[in-house]
Amino acid sequence: MSAAAQVEAAPEGEVRVSGLAKRFTGRDGTETLALSGIDFTIPPGQFVSILGPSGCGKSTLLRVVAGLTPASTGGAWIDARRVAGPDPMVGIAFQRPVLLPWMTVRQNIALPAELEGRWSAAEIAARVDALLAMIRLPEAGGRMPNELSGGMQQRVAIARALLKDPGVLLMDEPFGALDALTREHLNDELLAIWERNRPTVLFVTHDIAEAVYLSDRVLVMGVKPGRIIADIAIPLARPRSEATRGEPAFARIGAELRAMIPH
């Protein structure tokens, strides 16, 4: 096989962070080192969670990878592209759904593609229909966001992030504001969605059980400054289900992670 053919056949979606540091300067001129010496690589299609206590810089790290916050030193790369700003082929889902209240569900999902202007109206409509079916809300396209439950709104936000078939999906505590039962249900929904196309996922959470259940690997962060203190493989078989949560290995890995997290 030629070198060109090998490049074309290479899977997309690798995320690499190298030598990353982030400093913030306060109004009084005081400098805070929020992140320091962060290095990791996520191969295409892997589901990785970032786990750590509040204030350790998890969201800041995700925002640097998303191109929403510049690094002070080092940086992030998506495949061979250094992150210098938002990438149209990277999907992002935040803790809050951030749906526009004056738009229908269908319009909210379609918005990124309509702003980009790369696809026809028919292509966008077909993709939105497929996503509504995928998130199990096929009849909700004409409804307004305030007519949906919090869990439904978050599913719509995930559909919007998936609209352009991103190779990388960045998620910042997307289920953090939901009750425990809804959260577990949406964990299952997310894994079912991920299994379809296997985008690379970088998922921020402070919930240990969620990190274990979802992930292939968990990156544990320490504080002052934020840094990676452990990179733990999760050897639980896929697909995962409610039975997974009852496995002895699930409890053992959770206990190991809990012992690593600074208090």
Buried (B, 14 or more C-beta within 10 A) or exposed (E): EEEEEEEEEEEBBBBBBBEBBBBEEEEEEEEEBBBBEBEBEBBBBBBBBBBBBEEBBBBBBBBBBBBBBEBBBBBBBBBEEEBEEEBEBBBBBBBBBEBEEEBBBBBBBBBBBEEEEEBEEEEBBEBBBEBBEBBEBEEBBEBBBEEBEBBBBBBBBBBBBBBBEBBBBBBBBBBBEBEEEBBBBBBBBBBEBBEEEBBBBBBBBBBBBBBBBBBBBBBBBBBEBBBBBBEBEBEBEEEBEEEBBEEEEBEEBBEBBEEBBEE
